[in-house]
Amino acid sequence: MGVAVIKLKNPPVNSLSLEVLTEFVISLEKLENDKTFRGVIVTSDCPGIFSAGLDLTEMCGKSQAHYAEYWRAVQELWLRLYLSNLVLIAAINGVSPAGGCLMSLTCDYRVLADNPKYNMGLNETLLGIVAPSWFKDTLVNTVGHRTAERALQLGLLFPPAEALRVGMVDQVVPEDQVHSTALSVMAQWLAVPDHARQLTKNLMRKPTADRLVKQRDADIQYFLRFISRDSIQKSLRVYLDKLRQKKG
Ligand SMILES: CC/C=C\C/C=C\C/C=C\C=C\CC(=O)SCCNC(=O)CCNC(=O)[C@H](O)C(C)(C)COP(=O)(O)OP(=O)(O)OC[C@H]1O[C@@H](n2cnc3c(N)ncnc32)[C@H](O)[C@@H]1OP(=O)(O)O
């Protein structure tokens, strides 16, 4: 039925490095241009981890030019996913904080494995950083304003039952059924004529995407100023050190 699977593979935690973001955009573009494909299942090849989100090492101790290139790549992937003409289904087979969660929120449907460790949410505030307005918009469009307001301020990571309750995911299923469920949901979505579904998706999503498109450069400048602050760099270093020391 013309369904591709994109399996994220950047061990150990599928962080969204510049290389991963770039490759993801290229793969998506190829699939968009190949008319034999109508749908994509986005999933992970790293056991227990869907994606650890944006790669913190790309945002820490690097040059301004690097931050700008990285942020443009983050914007690009979000825009491509959010406005994709393909049916995108996230088969979430692991934990998905921050950018990992955001990636799944750009999909048309989310199936999450029922494992209490597989938390998801936009936890940026816990790192001492702030989810940009378009991250916030994506969450609001999925779970509504009040739930998003509380989740964003507290940096909440929802376990599967809670994620389902607030509407962050559409289905929670046993871990060994995530892929088969994604496939049967895909069949349902592909039963709708493409042109009607695509125009409807565009109608729902374009106003949100346009807000970023209209101010992409300003958003990059804002990110540069924010991420270059000493206090933010310090927060990120402390957070990364904590992650590294967990093992020791
Ligand atoms: C108004 C505002 C305007 C502008 C906006 C400005 C700023 C916004 C900026 C940024 C937005 C960012 C969004 C993000 O996505 S930030 C990333 C958030 N991610 C997390 O908090 C997840 C952190 N990771 C974890 O919690 C865990 O690693 C785990 C649960 C995913 C997996 O746990 P494990 O026990 O299996 O693995 P670990 O031992 O913890 O990690 C292994 C290895 O990987 C490194 N690592 C983990 N996560 C990341 C990451 N996100 N980036 C880079 N590296 C990561 C970890 O340090 C370990 O490294 P070592 O092997 O010790 O070297």
The ligand as a MOL file (V3000), in Angstrom:
LIG
                    3D

  0  0  0     0  0            999 V3000
M  V30 BEGIN CTAB
M  V30 COUNTS 63 65 0 0 0
M  V30 BEGIN ATOM
M  V30 1 C 11.2820 31.6990 24.0320 0
M  V30 2 C 12.2910 30.6420 23.6470 0
M  V30 3 C 13.0120 31.0030 22.4490 0
M  V30 4 C 13.8620 30.2690 21.8250 0
M  V30 5 C 14.1350 28.8740 22.1360 0
M  V30 6 C 15.3490 28.6950 22.8230 0
M  V30 7 C 15.7840 27.5580 23.2220 0
M  V30 8 C 15.1360 26.2570 23.0460 0
M  V30 9 C 16.2440 25.3130 22.9120 0
M  V30 10 C 16.2190 24.0440 22.8500 0
M  V30 11 C 15.1220 23.1330 22.8690 0
M  V30 12 C 15.4850 21.8500 23.0830 0
M  V30 13 C 14.5740 20.7280 23.0510 0
M  V30 14 C 15.2720 19.4220 23.3750 0
M  V30 15 O 14.9680 18.4400 22.7680 0
M  V30 16 S 16.4850 19.4180 24.5710 0
M  V30 17 C 16.8380 17.7170 24.8860 0
M  V30 18 C 15.9660 17.2090 25.9920 0
M  V30 19 N 16.2240 15.8320 26.2240 0
M  V30 20 C 16.2660 15.2910 27.4330 0
M  V30 21 O 16.0440 15.9240 28.4250 0
M  V30 22 C 16.6200 13.8290 27.4990 0
M  V30 23 C 17.9180 13.6270 28.1870 0
M  V30 24 N 18.2650 12.2200 28.2000 0
M  V30 25 C 17.7060 11.3370 29.0600 0
M  V30 26 O 16.8470 11.6400 29.8460 0
M  V30 27 C 18.2390 9.9320 28.9920 0
M  V30 28 O 19.4540 9.9410 28.3040 0
M  V30 29 C 17.2820 8.9490 28.3070 0
M  V30 30 C 16.0510 8.6990 29.2040 0
M  V30 31 C 16.8410 9.4310 26.9280 0
M  V30 32 C 18.0300 7.5940 28.1050 0
M  V30 33 O 18.5390 7.1550 29.3330 0
M  V30 34 P 19.6830 6.0480 29.3670 0
M  V30 35 O 19.9290 5.7510 30.8060 0
M  V30 36 O 19.3460 4.9330 28.4640 0
M  V30 37 O 20.9410 6.7480 28.6890 0
M  V30 38 P 21.9220 7.8300 29.3540 0
M  V30 39 O 23.0000 7.1050 30.0880 0
M  V30 40 O 21.1710 8.8420 30.0950 0
M  V30 41 O 22.5440 8.5230 28.0520 0
M  V30 42 C 23.4810 7.8570 27.2290 0
M  V30 43 C 24.3930 8.8970 26.6130 0
M  V30 44 O 23.6160 9.7750 25.8050 0
M  V30 45 C 23.8120 11.1340 26.2030 0
M  V30 46 N 22.5660 11.8810 25.9710 0
M  V30 47 C 21.3600 11.6360 26.4810 0
M  V30 48 N 20.4460 12.5050 26.0140 0
M  V30 49 C 21.1180 13.3330 25.1830 0
M  V30 50 C 20.7200 14.4570 24.3740 0
M  V30 51 N 19.4490 14.8990 24.3190 0
M  V30 52 N 21.6660 15.0600 23.6600 0
M  V30 53 C 22.9500 14.6430 23.6820 0
M  V30 54 N 23.3900 13.5800 24.4170 0
M  V30 55 C 22.4580 12.9350 25.1610 0
M  V30 56 C 24.1610 11.0170 27.6740 0
M  V30 57 O 24.8320 12.1760 28.1020 0
M  V30 58 C 25.0460 9.7890 27.6750 0
M  V30 59 O 26.3030 10.2000 27.1760 0
M  V30 60 P 27.6570 9.5040 27.6480 0
M  V30 61 O 27.5870 8.1100 27.1090 0
M  V30 62 O 27.6650 9.5500 29.1510 0
M  V30 63 O 28.7350 10.3380 27.0380 0
M  V30 END ATOM
M  V30 BEGIN BOND
M  V30 1 1 1 2
M  V30 2 1 2 3
M  V30 3 2 3 4
M  V30 4 1 4 5
M  V30 5 1 5 6
M  V30 6 2 6 7
M  V30 7 1 7 8
M  V30 8 1 8 9
M  V30 9 2 9 10
M  V30 10 1 10 11
M  V30 11 2 11 12
M  V30 12 1 12 13
M  V30 13 1 13 14
M  V30 14 2 14 15
M  V30 15 1 14 16
M  V30 16 1 16 17
M  V30 17 1 17 18
M  V30 18 1 18 19
M  V30 19 1 19 20
M  V30 20 2 20 21
M  V30 21 1 20 22
M  V30 22 1 22 23
M  V30 23 1 23 24
M  V30 24 1 24 25
M  V30 25 2 25 26
M  V30 26 1 25 27
M  V30 27 1 27 28
M  V30 28 1 27 29
M  V30 29 1 29 30
M  V30 30 1 29 31
M  V30 31 1 29 32
M  V30 32 1 32 33
M  V30 33 1 33 34
M  V30 34 2 34 35
M  V30 35 1 34 36
M  V30 36 1 34 37
M  V30 37 1 37 38
M  V30 38 2 38 39
M  V30 39 1 38 40
M  V30 40 1 38 41
M  V30 41 1 41 42
M  V30 42 1 42 43
M  V30 43 1 43 44
M  V30 44 1 43 58
M  V30 45 1 44 45
M  V30 46 1 45 46
M  V30 47 1 45 56
M  V30 48 1 46 47
M  V30 49 1 46 55
M  V30 50 2 47 48
M  V30 51 1 48 49
M  V30 52 1 49 50
M  V30 53 2 49 55
M  V30 54 1 50 51
M  V30 55 2 50 52
M  V30 56 1 52 53
M  V30 57 2 53 54
M  V30 58 1 54 55
M  V30 59 1 56 57
M  V30 60 1 56 58
M  V30 61 1 58 59
M  V30 62 1 59 60
M  V30 63 2 60 61
M  V30 64 1 60 62
M  V30 65 1 60 63
M  V30 END BOND
M  V30 END CTAB
M  END
